[in-house]
Amino acid sequence: MNIYRCRFVSACPNNNSPIIYDLTIESQTMVHVEHITTACAMHKSAFHEAIADDLFERFGGHQTLTAHHHGVDIETRRGFGIPSGTRLAKRVSVGTTVFEKGTCAELAHEAVNGACA
């Protein structure tokens, strides 16, 4: 596992105030540092979630983007979904619902949290 961390600044698209972002990328493959810094620098002014979506599209892996803006801590995570075909390794109880070992993890997750839109 390779872990890359980068700090960069982007202006708020609403009031142009600077926002400091901290990006963490966890990847099984190598990501060129120059590609990360260039991609982050391209975001001169953008909303947090749009930046996170773009960086995830470019680099994949598991990504966390954090910032503090107007007294609000913002954290977005990308790439942490349940891999397709994953099965529960043991019996799991959530409230009154019981999922047996071997149940499709995606189905159990959807049953508890609602289907993905």
Residue pairs with C-beta under 8 A, 6 or more apart in sequence:
1 26
1 27
1 28
2 26
2 27
2 28
2 29
2 30
2 31
3 24
3 25
3 26
4 23
4 24
4 25
4 27
4 31
4 33
4 36
5 22
5 23
5 24
5 25
6 22
6 23
6 25
6 36
6 37
6 40
7 20
7 21
7 22
7 23
8 20
8 21
8 23
8 37
8 40
8 41
8 43
9 18
9 19
9 20
9 21
10 18
10 19
10 21
10 43
10 44
10 45
10 46
10 51
11 17
11 18
11 19
11 44
11 45
12 18
12 19
12 45
12 69
13 45
13 46
13 47
16 45
17 69
19 48
19 67
19 68
19 69
20 67
20 68
21 40
21 48
21 51
21 65
21 66
21 67
22 65
22 66
22 67
23 36
23 40
23 55
23 63
23 64
23 65
24 63
24 64
24 65
25 31
25 36
25 55
25 59
25 61
25 62
25 63
26 61
26 62
26 63
27 59
27 60
27 61
27 62
28 61
29 61
31 59
31 61
35 58
35 59
36 59
39 54
39 55
39 58
39 59
40 55
43 51
43 54
46 54
48 65
48 67
48 69
48 74
48 76
49 76
51 65
52 63
52 65
52 76
52 78
53 78
55 63
55 65
55 78
56 63
56 78
56 79
60 79
61 79
62 77
62 78
62 79
62 80
63 77
63 78
63 79
64 75
64 76
64 77
65 75
65 76
65 78
66 73
66 74
66 75
66 76
67 73
67 74
68 74
82 105
82 106
82 109
84 106
85 104
86 104
86 105
86 106
87 101
87 102
87 103
87 104
87 105
88 99
88 100
88 101
88 102
88 103
88 104
88 105
88 108
89 101
90 101
91 98
91 99
91 100
91 101
92 98
92 99
92 103
92 108
93 99
94 108
94 112
97 111
97 112
99 108
99 111
110 116
